[in-house]
């Protein structure tokens, strides 16, 4: 049966598996999943044919759900379908958005945030997925992109109506390319030529969404289980969690494949006590954030034996997604994953993103040594990456590279007192002070006479050092081990 719905023609017919009504709201939808018996059906003219059965959905407790509606770039859309994929780092979800009956877009997860993408036609053939090396640059439709990830993925379940349907359980390559304009190009290589979608970052609050899933829905089922190491109860609170730590024995537990089966875990010793407790809520940059994860990391510059450490707090806001509050020797900063990929000079000394140039400050190998809380990627103790940190005044940019993924984050430096105040820890603000705040705090407590005396002493020391240097005829070099302000371990990507 067909009926007119606004500007488009909806279609409804009985499911060939159970007889329940299956509805197609978008003219672009060729497949659907019966909400009653999970039959996968294909639309052939005015009839439906059953082609299989879909696996149960993995409940990700997302605020999104079918038939939630919103607006993007002034155009209304409705979420009519959902695809769930798995890859070695866990799972992610793509929501099918029907825009005007003639077009469908994708609202997808992207490093704890969201990207809205539209289909794009490839004007010339692209390189095979096997030849797209992470970190390499390539041109697509006249635009230069950096290969950000290249993973083998598998469709595991689906819901609603779908414009395309990869073979269930059959792995295929999914490649993501990003550019310095903040865009992400996704290539689904289950077809030839690949399906291509071009997107940009969006905030759920800016999409004016209605019909979102109520937060109380999480409490109806809950996701709690016994720790596989010590048996203590562990509760999963976040929609995107792929790793969580036991609060009793500190084991890291992999929940990327769900909690119904055998859970992998790794024990860790020597817990590090964070300054800001897990679960704390604070207002930073006008947004209320909750601390949901914590990790301690160590860095080492290539060819140098000296190590330096820093802490990262994973922050969560239901509408904004995730950000990182970084505590390093050279100060506090707040950063978030970028949707695009900055263009970096071949030497690595400079990077450019959204029209702004940055100078490299540090280049180093990084390792995660301790974690606590929940994470939207599959975090592991001992994870290693190669990082580059850049700066332009207070603006920060950081690159992190692993074998299969290249991620960038951007943000800005923060005053230590503002961080303490945000989490109502003013009484402990002295514990938040770092090297960047030392000169200001010291000068504020000194009189003019003290400052003049210090200047005279420094002047005399400079004369002595200059004399010694002239006599020895040698030279000296220095390096800073002040730590990182942008490193983070983002195992989850849009694909």
ZIHU-V274961 format. One record per residue. N is the residue number from 0. RES is the residue in one small letter. PHI is phi in degrees with one decimal (* if undefined). Layout:
n/res/phi
N/RES/PHI
N/RES/PHI
This chain:
n/res/phi
0/x/*
1/x/-109.9
2/x/-145.7
3/x/-84.8
4/x/-130.1
5/x/65.3
6/x/-89.7
7/x/-121.8
8/x/-106.4
9/x/-83.6
10/x/-136.9
11/x/-135.1
12/x/-150.2
13/x/-70.9
14/x/-64.0
15/x/-66.9
16/x/-89.9
17/x/-131.7
18/x/89.0
19/x/-68.9
20/x/-70.0
21/x/-117.2
22/x/-112.6
23/x/-114.1
24/x/-90.7
25/x/-108.3
26/x/-66.9
27/x/-84.3
28/x/-81.2
29/x/-104.8
30/x/-127.8
31/x/-154.8
32/x/-116.5
33/x/-62.8
34/x/-70.9
35/x/-99.0
36/x/-113.1
37/x/65.7
38/x/-65.7
39/x/-91.6
40/x/-121.3
41/x/-117.1
42/x/-88.5
43/x/-123.7
44/x/66.6
45/x/-102.5
46/x/-126.3
47/x/-114.7
48/x/-121.0
49/x/-82.9
50/x/-119.1
51/x/155.1
52/x/-129.6
53/x/-91.1
54/x/-68.3
55/x/-61.7
56/x/-69.9
57/x/-80.8
58/x/-72.4
59/x/-96.4
60/x/56.1
61/x/-70.5
62/x/-69.1
63/x/-82.9
64/x/-157.7
65/x/-56.9
66/x/73.8
67/x/-64.1
68/x/-125.4
69/x/-161.5
70/x/-136.7
71/x/-133.7
72/x/52.0
73/x/81.2
74/x/-100.2
75/x/-73.5
76/x/-145.9
77/x/-133.8
78/x/-79.6
79/x/-115.2
80/x/-154.7
81/x/-146.1
82/x/-118.5
83/x/-115.9
84/x/-116.9
85/x/-121.5
86/x/-150.0
87/x/-54.6
88/x/-89.5
89/x/138.2
90/x/-134.2
91/x/-151.2
92/x/-122.0
93/x/-117.6
94/x/-100.3
95/x/-85.6
96/x/-110.8
97/x/-86.3
98/x/-90.0
99/x/-141.6
100/x/88.4
101/x/-105.5
102/x/-131.6
103/x/-129.9
104/x/-119.2
105/x/-125.1
106/x/-108.5
107/x/-125.0
108/x/-68.8
109/x/-151.6
110/x/51.4
111/x/83.7
112/x/-119.2
113/x/-135.5
114/x/-128.4
115/x/-106.1
116/x/-125.2
117/x/-123.3
118/x/-63.1
119/x/-133.4
120/x/-87.4
121/x/-79.1
122/x/-78.2
123/x/-148.3
124/x/-59.1
125/x/-101.7
126/x/-63.5
127/x/-58.6
128/x/-57.3
129/x/-64.0
130/x/-94.9
131/x/-92.2
132/x/-83.3
133/x/-58.7
134/x/98.0
135/x/-77.7
136/x/-107.2
137/x/-151.8
138/x/-103.8
139/x/-133.5
140/x/53.3
141/x/80.6
142/x/-115.4
143/x/-84.3
144/x/-127.4
145/x/-107.0
146/x/-72.2
147/x/-96.4
148/x/-157.5
149/x/-147.6
150/x/-127.2
151/x/-88.4
152/x/-122.2
153/x/-140.5
154/x/-73.4
155/x/-111.4
156/x/-164.7
157/x/-152.7
158/x/-151.4
159/x/76.9
160/x/-105.7
161/x/-138.2
162/x/-75.2
163/x/-144.9
164/x/-145.6
165/x/-58.8
166/x/-59.4
167/x/-61.3
168/x/79.9
169/x/-98.2
170/x/-65.2
171/x/-148.9
172/x/-82.6
173/x/-122.2
174/x/-115.5
175/x/-117.3
176/x/-122.0
177/x/-131.1
178/x/-128.0
179/x/-81.6
180/x/-100.0
181/x/82.2
182/x/-103.7
183/x/-130.1
184/x/-110.7
185/x/-104.5
186/x/-117.5
187/x/-97.9
188/x/-93.5
189/x/-84.5
190/x/-127.9
191/x/-132.6
192/x/-71.8
193/x/-62.8
194/x/-73.4
195/x/-125.5
196/x/-133.0
197/x/-111.8
198/x/-139.9
199/x/-145.3
200/x/-69.4
201/x/-136.7
202/x/-105.0
203/x/-57.5
204/x/-66.2
205/x/-80.7
206/x/-82.5
207/x/53.2
208/x/-71.9
209/x/-123.7
210/x/76.7
211/x/-71.5
212/x/-68.1
213/x/-70.4
214/x/-60.7
215/x/-65.8
216/x/-58.6
217/x/-60.0
218/x/-74.5
219/x/-67.2
220/x/-101.6
221/x/69.2
222/x/-129.3
223/x/-126.4
224/x/-159.5
225/x/-87.9
226/x/-57.4
227/x/-67.7
228/x/-97.4
229/x/-118.7
230/x/87.2
231/x/-67.9
232/x/-68.7
233/x/-127.9
234/x/-112.2
235/x/-97.1
236/x/-108.4
237/x/-102.1
238/x/-62.8
239/x/-100.6
240/x/-64.5
241/x/-118.6
242/x/-142.4
243/x/-149.8
244/x/-108.3
245/x/-77.6
246/x/-71.6
247/x/-93.6
248/x/-108.6
249/x/68.8
250/x/-64.9
251/x/-91.4
252/x/-115.9
253/x/-86.0
254/x/-115.5
255/x/-66.8
256/x/-106.1
257/x/94.6
258/x/-116.0
259/x/-79.8
260/x/-104.9
261/x/-70.9
262/x/-101.2
263/x/-80.3
264/x/-147.5
265/x/-138.1
266/x/-77.2
267/x/-143.0
268/x/-109.3
269/x/51.4
270/x/-61.4
271/x/-100.5
272/x/-89.0
273/x/-73.6
274/x/-67.4
275/x/-107.8
276/x/-69.3
277/x/-58.1
278/x/94.0
279/x/-62.6
280/x/-118.5
281/x/-144.7
282/x/-103.9
283/x/-125.2
284/x/53.0
285/x/78.1
286/x/-123.2
287/x/-85.5
288/x/-118.0
289/x/-114.0
290/x/-79.0
291/x/-114.0
292/x/-148.5
293/x/-147.3
294/x/-144.7
295/x/-106.0
296/x/-132.8
297/x/-120.2
298/x/-127.4
299/x/-150.8
300/x/-72.1
301/x/-55.3
302/x/81.4
303/x/-122.0
304/x/-82.3
305/x/-75.8
306/x/-111.3
307/x/-137.8
308/x/-125.8
309/x/-155.4
310/x/-117.4
311/x/-130.9
312/x/-105.3
313/x/-86.2
314/x/-106.7
315/x/-133.7
316/x/-134.4
317/x/-58.4
318/x/-92.9
319/x/-92.5
320/x/87.9
321/x/-119.1
322/x/-139.7
323/x/-124.3
324/x/-103.2
325/x/-108.6
326/x/-113.9
327/x/-124.3
328/x/-57.8
329/x/-91.5
330/x/129.4
331/x/-94.7
332/x/-152.2
333/x/-127.7
334/x/-134.7
335/x/-141.0
336/x/-59.8
337/x/-89.6
338/x/-76.8
339/x/-87.4
340/x/-124.6
341/x/-57.1
342/x/-89.3
343/x/-116.6
344/x/-61.8
345/x/-58.3
346/x/-73.4
347/x/83.1
348/x/-79.5
349/x/-136.4
350/x/-143.8
351/x/-129.6
352/x/-148.3
353/x/51.2
354/x/82.6
355/x/-112.0
356/x/-97.9
357/x/-127.9
358/x/-103.5
359/x/-67.7
360/x/-106.2
361/x/-141.0
362/x/-138.7
363/x/-162.3
364/x/-90.5
365/x/-123.4
366/x/-142.3
367/x/-81.8
368/x/-112.4
369/x/-159.3
370/x/-136.7
371/x/-151.8
372/x/97.9
373/x/-113.0
374/x/-140.1
375/x/-84.2
376/x/-123.5
377/x/-82.9
378/x/-78.2
379/x/-140.6
380/x/-68.9
381/x/94.8
382/x/-58.1
383/x/-123.1
384/x/-142.8
385/x/-110.1
386/x/-118.8
387/x/-131.1
388/x/-112.4
389/x/-124.5
390/x/-148.6
391/x/-139.3
392/x/64.8
393/x/-85.0
394/x/-80.2
395/x/-123.5
396/x/-146.0
397/x/-140.7
398/x/-111.8
399/x/-135.6
400/x/-126.2
401/x/-120.2
402/x/-63.4
403/x/-112.0
404/x/-151.8
405/x/-122.1
406/x/-122.3
407/x/-125.7
408/x/-134.8
409/x/-139.9
410/x/177.1
411/x/-152.7
412/x/-69.4
413/x/-132.6
414/x/-74.2
415/x/-62.0
416/x/-64.9
417/x/-67.1
418/x/-66.0
419/x/-60.9
420/x/-67.3
421/x/-59.7
422/x/-104.7
423/x/55.6
424/x/-117.7
425/x/-58.5
426/x/-64.0
427/x/-109.9
428/x/-61.8
429/x/-64.5
430/x/-73.1
431/x/-90.7
432/x/-66.9
433/x/-127.8
434/x/-57.6
435/x/-66.2
436/x/-93.0
437/x/-58.9
438/x/-60.1
439/x/-69.5
440/x/-67.3
441/x/-69.9
442/x/-64.8
443/x/-66.8
444/x/-101.0
445/x/-102.6
446/x/-84.0
447/x/-62.7
448/x/-62.9
449/x/-62.4
450/x/-63.2
451/x/-63.2
452/x/-61.4
453/x/-62.2
454/x/-61.0
455/x/-62.6
456/x/-62.0
457/x/-61.0
458/x/-62.4
459/x/-64.3
460/x/-61.9
461/x/-63.2
462/x/-64.4
463/x/-63.9
464/x/-63.6
465/x/-64.3
466/x/-65.2
467/x/-64.2
468/x/-64.3
469/x/-65.4
470/x/-69.0
471/x/-80.4
472/x/71.0
473/x/-90.8
474/x/-132.2
475/x/-133.2
476/x/-135.0
477/x/-142.7
478/x/-142.8
479/x/-107.4
480/x/-109.2
481/x/-67.5
482/x/97.8
483/x/-113.6
484/x/-113.3
485/x/-127.2
486/x/-70.6
487/x/-155.8
488/x/-108.2
489/x/-94.9
490/x/-76.9
491/x/-97.0
492/x/-125.7
493/x/-58.4
494/x/-110.8
